[in-house]
Amino acid sequence: MKSAKKHLIRHPSELVREFVGLVARDDRLKNFKLNRDARPTSARFLLDGQAHRFALHFLLSPTADDIPAAALDAPVHPLLVVPNLTPLFLQACRQRNVSAADLNGQVFLRAPNLFVSLPRLPGSDVRFGQEPRNMFAGKSARIVRSLLSDAGRAWRQSDLVLRTGATSGLVSRIVTHLARQGYLKKADARRFHVASPSALLDAWAQADDFARRTTTYRFTALSADPLQLAKTVSVALARTKVRHAFTQWIAAWLRHPYTEPPVVSLYVSDLPSQGVLEQLGLQPVSDAGRVWFHVPADEGVFLETRDAQKLPLVADAQIYIDLLKTGLRGPEQAQALRDWPGFCIP
């Protein structure tokens, strides 16, 4: 599937102009009537002969604190217009009965005898121009991974700099963005914590592109015992100083057994040498295979690991993400791991 082309909004005037244009061209919004000012301040939504009045509030980078209290019986209701409605911000609007709309065509309207919910338009990807390009890739993903490795912890930005190897500038940008989106909350003047680990994990899962961030090499193996095979591979890699950490089925099974691992898969800093592969009895194949080596684009996957039966495993959240878009009952194993009380607990 072709990815949507991003359209960045950087100024309030762009937000206003694009919303006016969206209302004019989207047939789903034909019942919207904006006042004719250069910067519309109000709108009417006509349904079944009844006009519902809204006061427009244009917000480039909203937070939950920007959502006003709204009474359903008020004559005029606030309607927040933003570049991109995130799941957490939309959830907060729903909880407070405050209407919201974005430039991707997603709309939530709430008033007496009115409940309208429209999904985003296919192929639309409009967002605020100062958002990180992709906070779930490269060194940005290291920050999210660390936060989810100990979601109950109160963090300082300096903790994440040391833990991830990212620059203080990048950590500051990602933390600020996550806080604006409602994923982080202040614990005190200098510390913060993850407000909704589940929502942050879902956002990561939605944005992840496994094929782009890894190169996978598949091999057949003689051993049918996945645990023994994993231990044999780990010993050989440790001897040759190849950095590695297990993921997907074998890692999830070691953390919380659910299904027998059909594949032993692991991240490696480098593909093992031909001599090591021959020693292990591994033969390359183009599809299937019993052992999968994933060479990551960013080695941050090795920064949050733990041992199980003397095998290094990637972080629980990483195991979950890596299993979601696989076959062989991977999504089932992922959900079982996520539902386990020990998930993402250090």
C-alpha positions as CSV (number, residue, x, y, z in Angstrom):
1,M,0.0,0.0,0.0
2,K,1.4,3.4,-0.9
3,S,2.0,5.6,2.1
4,A,0.2,8.9,2.4
5,K,2.2,12.0,1.6
6,K,2.6,14.3,4.6
7,H,1.3,17.9,4.5
8,L,2.8,20.1,7.2
9,I,0.9,23.0,8.8
10,R,3.2,25.6,10.3
11,H,1.1,28.7,10.8
12,P,-2.4,29.5,12.2
13,S,-3.4,31.1,8.9
14,E,-2.6,27.8,7.1
15,L,-4.8,25.9,9.6
16,V,-7.7,28.3,9.0
17,R,-7.3,28.3,5.2
18,E,-7.0,24.5,5.0
19,F,-10.1,23.9,7.2
20,V,-12.2,26.3,5.1
21,G,-11.1,24.4,2.0
22,L,-11.8,21.0,3.6
23,V,-15.4,22.0,4.5
24,A,-15.9,23.3,0.9
25,R,-14.7,20.1,-0.8
26,D,-15.6,17.3,1.5
27,D,-19.2,16.1,0.7
28,R,-19.4,14.6,4.2
29,L,-19.3,18.2,5.6
30,K,-21.9,19.7,3.3
31,N,-24.1,20.4,6.4
32,F,-21.4,22.7,7.8
33,K,-22.0,26.4,7.3
34,L,-19.1,28.7,8.3
35,N,-19.5,32.4,8.9
36,R,-17.9,34.4,6.0
37,D,-15.1,36.2,7.9
38,A,-11.6,35.8,6.6
39,R,-11.0,33.8,9.8
40,P,-14.3,32.1,10.6
41,T,-15.2,32.2,14.3
42,S,-18.4,30.3,14.2
43,A,-20.2,27.5,12.3
44,R,-23.6,25.9,12.1
45,F,-24.2,22.3,11.5
46,L,-27.6,21.6,10.0
47,L,-29.3,18.2,10.6
48,D,-32.9,17.2,10.3
49,G,-34.0,20.9,10.1
50,Q,-32.1,21.8,13.3
51,A,-29.1,24.1,13.4
52,H,-26.4,23.4,16.0
53,R,-24.1,26.4,16.6
54,F,-20.4,26.1,17.3
55,A,-17.6,28.5,18.2
56,L,-14.5,27.7,16.3
57,H,-11.1,27.5,18.1
58,F,-8.1,26.9,15.9
59,L,-5.2,25.2,17.7
60,L,-1.9,24.3,16.0
61,S,-0.4,22.2,18.8
62,P,-3.2,21.4,21.3
63,T,-2.9,19.6,24.7
64,A,-5.5,18.2,26.9
65,D,-5.3,21.4,28.9
66,D,-6.7,23.3,25.9
67,I,-10.0,21.5,26.0
68,P,-12.6,23.7,27.7
69,A,-15.4,22.5,29.9
70,A,-18.6,22.3,27.8
71,A,-22.2,22.0,28.8
72,L,-24.4,20.1,26.4
73,D,-27.3,22.5,27.0
74,A,-25.3,25.6,26.1
75,P,-26.5,27.6,23.1
76,V,-23.1,27.6,21.5
77,H,-20.6,24.8,21.7
78,P,-16.8,24.9,21.3
79,L,-15.4,23.2,18.2
80,L,-11.6,22.7,18.3
81,V,-10.0,22.6,14.9
82,V,-6.5,21.1,14.8
83,P,-4.1,19.8,12.2
84,N,-4.3,16.2,13.3
85,L,-6.5,14.6,15.9
86,T,-4.5,12.0,17.9
87,P,-6.3,9.2,19.7
88,L,-5.6,10.5,23.1
89,F,-6.7,14.1,22.4
90,L,-9.9,12.8,20.7
91,Q,-10.6,10.6,23.7
92,A,-10.2,13.6,26.0
93,C,-12.6,15.6,23.8
94,R,-15.2,12.8,23.9
95,Q,-15.0,12.5,27.7
96,R,-15.6,16.3,28.0
97,N,-18.3,16.4,25.3
98,V,-16.3,18.9,23.3
99,S,-16.4,18.8,19.5
100,A,-13.2,18.5,17.4
101,A,-12.2,18.3,13.8
102,D,-8.9,18.0,12.0
103,L,-7.5,18.6,8.5
104,N,-7.5,14.9,7.7
105,G,-11.3,14.9,7.7
106,Q,-11.8,13.3,11.1
107,V,-14.7,15.0,12.9
108,F,-16.4,14.5,16.3
109,L,-19.5,16.7,17.0
110,R,-21.5,16.7,20.2
111,A,-24.5,18.8,21.0
112,P,-28.1,18.2,22.3
113,N,-29.6,15.5,20.0
114,L,-26.4,15.5,18.0
115,F,-23.6,12.9,17.8
116,V,-21.5,12.8,14.7
117,S,-18.3,10.8,14.3
118,L,-16.5,10.8,10.9
119,P,-13.2,8.9,10.2
120,R,-10.2,10.5,8.6
121,L,-10.1,10.6,4.8
122,P,-8.1,7.8,3.1
123,G,-4.6,8.8,2.1
124,S,-4.7,12.0,4.2
125,D,-1.7,12.8,6.4
126,V,-1.8,16.4,7.6
127,R,0.0,17.4,10.8
128,F,1.7,20.2,12.7
129,G,5.0,21.2,11.0
130,Q,7.0,21.2,14.3
131,E,6.1,17.6,15.1
132,P,9.0,15.2,15.0
133,R,9.3,13.6,11.6
134,N,8.8,10.1,13.0
135,M,9.2,9.6,16.8
136,F,9.0,5.8,16.3
137,A,12.0,5.4,14.1
138,G,15.8,5.6,14.6
139,K,17.1,7.3,17.8
140,S,13.6,8.7,18.4
141,A,12.3,5.2,18.9
142,R,15.0,4.6,21.5
143,I,13.3,7.2,23.7
144,V,9.8,5.6,23.4
145,R,11.3,2.1,24.0
146,S,13.0,3.3,27.2
147,L,9.9,5.0,28.4
148,L,7.9,1.8,27.9
149,S,10.6,-0.4,29.4
150,D,9.7,1.1,32.8
151,A,6.4,2.8,32.3
152,G,5.7,3.4,36.0
153,R,9.0,5.3,36.5
154,A,9.3,9.1,36.9
155,W,11.9,10.2,34.4
156,R,14.1,13.2,33.9
157,Q,15.2,14.1,30.4
158,S,18.8,13.6,31.5
159,D,17.9,10.0,32.4
160,L,16.8,9.4,28.8
161,V,19.9,11.0,27.3
162,L,22.1,8.6,29.3
163,R,19.9,5.6,28.6
164,T,19.4,6.0,24.9
165,G,22.5,7.8,23.6
166,A,20.3,10.4,21.9
167,T,21.2,14.0,22.1
168,S,19.6,16.3,24.7
169,G,18.0,18.2,21.9
170,L,16.3,15.2,20.4
171,V,15.2,14.0,23.8
172,S,13.7,17.4,24.5
173,R,11.8,17.5,21.2
174,I,10.4,14.0,21.6
175,V,9.5,14.5,25.3
176,T,7.8,17.9,24.5
177,H,5.8,16.3,21.6
178,L,4.7,13.3,23.7
179,A,3.6,15.7,26.5
180,R,1.6,17.8,24.1
181,Q,-0.1,14.7,22.7
182,G,-1.0,13.6,26.2
183,Y,1.3,10.5,26.4
184,L,3.4,12.1,29.2
185,K,2.4,13.9,32.4
186,K,4.5,15.9,34.8
187,A,5.3,14.1,38.0
188,D,6.9,17.3,39.4
189,A,8.8,20.3,38.1
190,R,11.6,18.2,36.5
191,R,10.2,14.7,36.1
192,F,7.5,13.1,34.1
193,H,5.9,9.7,33.6
194,V,4.0,7.9,30.9
195,A,0.3,8.8,31.3
196,S,-1.0,6.0,29.1
197,P,1.4,3.2,28.3
198,S,-1.3,1.4,26.3
199,A,-2.0,4.4,24.1
200,L,1.7,5.0,23.5
201,L,2.2,1.4,22.6
202,D,-0.7,1.5,20.2
203,A,0.6,4.6,18.5
204,W,4.0,2.9,18.1
205,A,2.4,-0.2,16.6
206,Q,0.4,1.8,14.2
207,A,3.5,3.7,12.9
208,D,5.9,0.8,12.9
209,D,7.3,-0.4,9.5
210,F,9.3,-3.5,10.3
211,A,10.4,-4.1,6.8
212,R,12.0,-0.7,6.5
213,R,13.9,-0.8,9.8
214,T,15.3,-4.3,9.5
215,T,17.0,-6.5,7.0
216,T,16.0,-10.2,7.6
217,Y,18.0,-13.3,6.6
218,R,16.3,-16.7,6.9
219,F,18.0,-20.1,7.4
220,T,17.0,-23.7,7.8
221,A,18.3,-25.6,10.9
222,L,18.6,-29.3,11.8
223,S,17.5,-28.8,15.5
224,A,13.8,-29.0,16.1
225,D,14.0,-27.8,19.7
226,P,13.6,-24.0,19.6
227,L,15.1,-23.4,23.1
228,Q,18.2,-25.5,22.4
229,L,18.6,-23.9,19.0
230,A,18.4,-20.4,20.5
231,K,21.1,-21.3,23.1
232,T,23.4,-22.8,20.5
233,V,23.1,-19.8,18.3
234,S,23.6,-17.4,21.3
235,V,26.8,-19.2,22.4
236,A,28.3,-19.1,18.9
237,L,27.5,-15.4,18.5
238,A,28.8,-14.5,21.9
239,R,32.1,-16.3,21.1
240,T,32.5,-14.1,18.0
241,K,31.3,-10.9,19.7
242,V,28.3,-10.4,17.6
243,R,25.8,-8.3,19.5
244,H,22.4,-10.0,19.6
245,A,19.0,-10.1,21.3
246,F,16.1,-12.5,20.7
247,T,12.6,-11.3,19.7
248,Q,9.3,-12.4,18.3
249,W,8.0,-15.9,19.1
250,I,11.0,-17.3,21.1
251,A,11.3,-14.1,23.2
252,A,7.6,-13.9,23.9
253,W,7.5,-17.6,24.8
254,L,10.4,-17.1,27.2
255,R,8.7,-14.2,28.9
256,H,5.1,-15.7,28.9
257,P,4.6,-19.1,27.2
258,Y,1.6,-19.2,24.9
259,T,2.4,-21.1,21.7
260,E,5.4,-23.2,20.8
261,P,7.9,-20.9,18.9
262,P,7.8,-21.8,15.2
263,V,10.9,-19.7,14.5
264,V,13.9,-18.6,16.5
265,S,14.4,-14.9,15.5
266,L,16.9,-12.4,16.8
267,Y,18.4,-9.1,16.2
268,V,22.1,-9.2,15.3
269,S,24.6,-6.3,15.0
270,D,26.1,-8.2,12.0
271,L,25.2,-11.3,10.0
272,P,27.3,-14.2,11.4
273,S,30.3,-15.2,9.2
274,Q,30.0,-18.1,6.8
275,G,32.2,-20.2,9.1
276,V,29.8,-19.6,12.1
277,L,26.7,-20.4,9.9
278,E,28.3,-23.7,8.7
279,Q,29.3,-24.5,12.3
280,L,25.6,-24.0,13.3
281,G,24.4,-26.0,10.3
282,L,22.3,-23.1,9.0
283,Q,21.5,-23.0,5.3
284,P,20.0,-19.8,3.7
285,V,16.5,-19.9,2.3
286,S,14.4,-17.2,0.6
287,D,11.3,-18.0,2.6
288,A,10.2,-19.7,5.8
289,G,13.2,-21.1,7.7
290,R,13.7,-21.9,11.3
291,V,16.2,-19.1,12.2
292,W,15.7,-15.5,11.3
293,F,18.5,-12.9,11.8
294,H,17.3,-9.3,11.8
295,V,19.9,-6.7,11.2
296,P,18.4,-3.4,12.5
297,A,18.8,0.0,10.9
298,D,19.3,1.4,14.5
299,E,21.0,-0.6,17.2
300,G,18.8,0.9,19.9
301,V,17.0,-2.5,20.0
302,F,20.0,-3.7,22.1
303,L,19.7,-0.9,24.7
304,E,16.7,-2.3,26.6
305,T,17.3,-6.0,27.1
306,R,16.8,-8.6,29.8
307,D,17.9,-12.2,30.2
308,A,15.7,-15.3,30.3
309,Q,17.3,-18.7,30.7
310,K,20.7,-17.0,29.9
311,L,19.4,-15.6,26.6
312,P,19.3,-11.9,25.9
313,L,15.8,-10.6,25.0
314,V,14.7,-7.3,23.6
315,A,12.3,-5.2,25.6
316,D,8.7,-6.5,26.1
317,A,7.2,-3.6,24.0
318,Q,9.7,-4.4,21.2
319,I,8.7,-8.1,21.3
320,Y,5.1,-7.1,21.0
321,I,5.7,-4.7,18.1
322,D,7.8,-7.2,16.2
323,L,5.1,-9.9,16.5
324,L,2.1,-7.9,15.4
325,K,2.6,-8.0,11.6
326,T,3.8,-11.6,11.3
327,G,2.0,-14.7,10.5
328,L,2.3,-18.1,12.4
329,R,0.0,-16.9,15.2
330,G,2.3,-14.0,15.9
331,P,-0.5,-11.5,16.7
332,E,-2.1,-14.0,19.1
333,Q,1.2,-14.4,21.0
334,A,1.6,-10.6,21.0
335,Q,-1.8,-10.1,22.6
336,A,-1.2,-12.9,25.1
337,L,2.1,-11.2,26.1
338,R,0.5,-7.8,26.4
339,D,-2.4,-9.2,28.6
340,W,0.1,-10.8,30.9
341,P,0.5,-8.8,34.2
342,G,4.3,-8.9,34.0
343,F,4.3,-7.1,30.6
344,C,6.7,-4.1,30.5
345,I,7.5,-4.6,34.2
346,P,11.2,-4.4,34.9
